[in-house]
Amino acid sequence: MKRRILTSMALLMAALASANGYKILCVRSAKATAMGEAFIAQADDPTAVAFNPAGLPDLKGVHLSLQSTWCNAFTSREDSGGTTHMEDQWQAVPAFYATWDMGTERFAVGAGASLPNGLSSTWDDRSFATWSGYYSSLIIADYTLALGYRISDHLSIGMGLDYYVSDLDQRQRVSRYAFPVPLDDDPIAYVDGSGEAWGFNLGIRYEINERHSVAVTYRHPFTVDYDGDLTLQGMGSYPMETSIDYPGSVVLGYAFRPTSKWTLEVDLDWTHWSQVGDMVLDVPGLAGSSLAPDGQIRIARDYHNTLAYKFGVQYQYSEALALRAGYIYNENATADATWYPTQPDTDMHFFTCGFAYDLNEYITLESALQVVYYEKRTIDNTVSNPFGSVDGTYRTWAPCFTLGVTCHF
């Protein structure tokens, strides 16, 4: 019986460790999204704060940009018992950027606020996911201060200081039969916490000539230490601490401008998921109990490094109107043994398009549309749960759209 309780609680934290939204693409910029996030070798609008601060010196004057992306996901699980659907809901992901050239030719500064990690997912709390985590939310806000410097006519560098603020919320039921006392229903276990961390990012851009430019960016890994509570419905709340690692990444980019109207870019995005360590939930109040005899719940994770292949194109249709399109192939990071339905992780294909329109010399409106297709993934007896199984075939697709407005002064 003790082992069953520990296994059930471990599943709660394993699901949390791979919560939906652990890393999401195409939510920081209308232009970058419309071009499949193939953008770092251009980095020619205020969202350079998030993608490559080496592009900031090209932005003259003051620029203010407000962006918002609305996302939904439609996920189904099919097994011998039929088909179950994840609850779909539209979720907004805002972003804001500001840049200033300080009246100089070589320096520029910028600031931004965005949500590079963060969406929630919900299955019915009486579905197959009841005991493996039916609700998960892991949100990270990234507040960035950035500086760009043009070393020469061809070479620019930049760096950003990131302050991350995060909230987590995970819910699952624990079988009533796991407890030594009789219960009328399966109690809900809640894990709630918040934390913060510091990080940094670096960027370099080299303009070979007016047609060719290359760039590389680096984002340093960081770890958020969370303080919060583990609450067992009807049985009390216990202070808890845990940590979640967030991986570093390197992006290489090449932009080509065959004519004054066309811009093409290809980026290669590598994420160092294998550096993400195991997870430990410290709950001193449960020390000596059958839930956590030593006051800890330990979770092993097995992520692997991934690549995302990004391609984008822009056509300057007229002086005021630019048309854009893009594509991303993004590899999954989750092994079968650590896969959970709160994050239906699999290889993904992003199809994107959008436009920008200059209302006048001061205001630009932008939009982006993306459709994300998740390759189907079949889980077969790899995630064990003594009270139920998550095995089955999962299918997901997700529509998203972005609107942005940028003011130039």
N, C-alpha and C positions, 0 to 999 in steps of 0.2 A: 504493500500500500504506500509506503514511504516513497518508493521509487516512482510510482505513478504520479504522486504529487509533484515531485521534483521534475519529472519529465514534462508535465503539463506547464509548470511555471517556466521551465527552460524554453519551451516553445513560444511562450509569450515574448520573451526577450529576443529570441532568434528572429521572430517576425518583425520586431521593432528594429533590429539591427539592419534589416534589408527593407525598410519601409519604403512605400511608394514615394517617389520624389527625391530619393537619395541623390540623384543627379538628373537634371532635366535640361534639355537643349531647346533652343529657339524660343526663349521667353524674355530676353533682355533687350531686343532691338528689332524694330520693324524692318529696317534695311537688311541687317544681318540675317534675320529669319527668312525674308523673301529670297535671299541669295544662298540659302542652305547653310548659313553661318560660315560661309567662305568669305572672310571679311578682314582678317588681321593684316594682310598686305595692303589693304586700302585704308581702313581705319580713319575715314575722312568725315565722320560726323561725331556729335558729342558722345555717342555710345562707345567711342574709342576708350573712354574711361574703363569700361568693362572688358573690352576685347584686346586692345593694344595701346597703352598710353604713349607709345612712340609716335602715334599719329596726331597727338594734340597740337604740336607746333604749327600744323597746317591750318588750324582753325583760327581765323583772325577775328578779333573782337570778342564779344560775349555771345554764348550760345546756351539756350535753355531748352531741354527736351523732356517731354512727358510721354511715356509709353504705357500701354496696358495690353496684356494678352489674356484672352479668355479660352480656357481649355476644358475639354470633356473627354472621357474615355469610356468605351463600351467593351466590356470584358465578359466573356462567357466561359463556363467550365462544363465540359461534357464527360459523363461517365456512364456506366451501365444503368444507373438510376435515373438518367435524364439530363437536362441542361439547367444550370443555375447561372443567373446573371448578376454581376456586380452592380450595385446601385450607381447610376450615372448622375452626375451633377456638374454644372458649369462652375468653374472656379476662376477667379480673376487673379492675375499675377502682374502687379504694377512695377514700374521702374521710372526713375527720374535721374537726369544728368545735367550738369552745368559745367561750362568751360570758359576760360578767360586767358587771353594772350598776354596780359599784364602790360600791354603797350610795347612789347618787345618783338624782335624778329625771331629769336631763337627759343625762348621759354614759353611754356603755357602750363596752366594748372587746371585741374578738373576735380569734380566731386560727383559721386553717384550713390544711389540707393536702389538695390535690386534684390530679387529672390531667385538665386541660382539653384536652390534646392527647396522644393516645397510644394507638394500637393497632398491631398488626402484620398484614401480609398475606403470603401465601405461595402461589406457583404452583409446579408441578412444575419442577425445575431442568432438565428436558429437554423442556419444553413450548415453545410459541411465545414465551413470555416469557423464555427462556433468555438472550437477548442484550439485553434491554431492562430487566432487573431482575426477578428471580423472587422475591426476598425483600426486604421493606422494613419497618423499624421506626423510628419517630420518637416518642420518649416525652418529655413535659415534665411535671415536677412543679411545682406552684405552691404556695409557702408564703407565707401572707398574714397580716399583722397589720393589724387594722382598728379604726377609731374612729368612733363615731356620736355626734351631738350634736343634741338637740332645741332648736331656736331658740325656738319658740313652740308653742302647743297644736296648730297646724296644720302647721308646717314643720320638717323634720328634714334634716340633711345628714350625709354620711359620706365617709370616704376609706380606702383600703387601700394598704399598701405590699406589693408582690409581689416575691418572690425566686424566680426560675425556675432549675431544674436540668434539663438535658436530655441524653439519650443517643440516638445514631443508629447504625443498622446497616443497610447496604445490600449486596446480593450480586447479581452477575450473572456469566455466563460471557462470555469474550472469545474470539472464533473463533481457533483455532490457526493459521488461514491468514493472520492479520493479522501474524504474527511472522516475522522473517527466518530463524529457525532452526526445523527440523522439530520438532513436538510430537506426542505420542501422543494427546492429548485437548485439548479446549477448557478452558483454565485458568479458575478462578474468581477474579474480582476482588472484594475485600472493602473496604468503606469503614466504618471504625469511629471514632467520636469522641464527645466529651462537652464540655459547656460550660455556662455560666451567664449570667444577666442579671438586671437589676433593672427593675421597672416600677411603675406605680401605677394605681389606679382611683378614680373619684369617683361619688358618688350623691346625688340629691336626691329627697325625697318630700314631696308636699303633700297633706294631707287636707282636701279642700274641706268636707266634712261627714262624718257617719257612714256615708253611702252611697257617696260618690265620693272617689277619691284618684287622683293622677297622680304619675308618677315619670320620671326620666331618669337614665341611668348612662353613664359614659364609661370605657373601658379604653384606656390608652395603648399604642401600639405599642412593640415592643422587638426587639432583635437579639441572637441568641445566637452567640457566637464559639466555634467548635468546634476542639479540638485532638485529633488522633488519628493514624491510620495508613491508608494505602492499601496493601493487600497483594495481590500477584499470586501465585497458587498456584504454588509451586515456583520462584519467581523473586525472592523477597525482599519486604521490607516497607519502606515509605518514609513518614517523618513528613509529615503534611499538616495544613493549617489551612483552614477555610472559615467562612462566616457564613450564617445563615438569618434572614431577616426574618419577623417575626410581626405581623400587621396590628392596627391599632386598631379599636375598634368603639363604636357609640353605640346605646343601646336606649331607646325611649320606651314607657311603659306607662300603661294606664288600668284601674282596678278599679272595679266597680260591685256594690253589695250591695243588691239590690231588697228583700230581707227579711233577717231575722236568720239564716235558714238557708242562703241562697244567696249565693255570691260568684262573679262572672265577671270575667275579665281578658283584655285584648287587648294584646299587645306587638308592636312593630315593631323588628327587630334589623338594623342596618346594619353591614356589615364592609368596611373600607377595603382590599380586596385589591390595588387598583391601586398602592398605595404600596410593595408588595413588589418589591424590585429584583432585578436579575440576580445570578447566583450565580457565584463564582469559587473554584475549588479550587486552593490553593497547595501544590505538591509540589516543593520545591527539589531533592530528590534525583533527580527525573526531568528536570531541566534539561539540554538538549542531546540528549535521547533523542527517538525518533520518537513516543513517547507524549505528551510535553509539552515541545516544544523550548524554550520559555521558562519552564518550570517551573510553568505554569498551565493549567488547563482551565476554559474560560469557558462559562457556560450562560445563554442568554437565556430569560426567562420572560414570559408574557403573561397575567396574571390580571386579572379584572375585578371591580368591586365587586358585592356581593350584598346581598339583603334576605331575611330570614326573617320570615314572618308567623306569629304565635303566638296561640293561643286556649286558654283554660282555664276550667273551671267546677268549683266545689266545692259539695256539698250536705251540710249538717250533719244527718245522718239521726237521730242521737240525741246526747245529751250526750257520749258516749264515742266514737261512730263518725262519721267523715267520709268521704264518697265523692267521687271526683275523676275527671275525664276531660279530654282535651285533644287538640289538633291543631297541627301545624307544617307549613308549606310552606317549604322551604329551597332557594334558588336555588344553582346550581353556579357555581364561580368559574373553571373551567379551560377555556381555549380548546382547540379540537381540536388545534392545532399543538403544544401543550405537555401533551397528555393521555397518561397512561401507565397500564398495567394494574395497577400497584401501588396506584393510587388510582382506582378506577372512579367518578370524580366525575360526578355528573349531578344534575338536580333531584330533590328527595326529599320524600316525604310521611311524616310521623310521626303514628301513631295511638296514643294513650296513655290509660291509666286506672290507678286505684289507690285505696288507702284508708289511713286512719290510725285507730288504735284506742288509746285511753287505758286502759292496764291499771290505773292508779291515778293519783293526783295527781303522781306522780314519774316515771312511765315511759310513753312513747308509742312504739308500734310502727307502722311505715309500710311500704308496699310500692308499687311501680309496675311496670307492664308496658307495653312499647312494641313496636310492629311498624313497621319502617321499610321503605317501598316506594320503590325507586329507579326512576325512569323509564328505560326502555331507551335506550341510547345507541349509535349506529352510528359507528364510526371508519372512514374510507375514504381510504386513501393520504395521510393527513395527517402521520403520524409515520414518518419514513423511517429505516430501519436496513438497512445493506448485507448483513446476515446473516440477516434475517428480518423479518416484518411483525407488527404488533399490530392490524392492521385486523380488523374484525369487529363483531358486535352483542353488546353486554354487557348482562346483566340481573342485578340484585342485589335481595335482600331480607334484612332483618336483624331477628331477635328479640332483645330485651334485657329483663332484669328487675332491679329494684332492691329491696333490703331495707335498712331503717334502723331504728335505735333511738335515742331521745333521752331523756336524763335531765334532770329539772328539780329544782333545789334552792333 
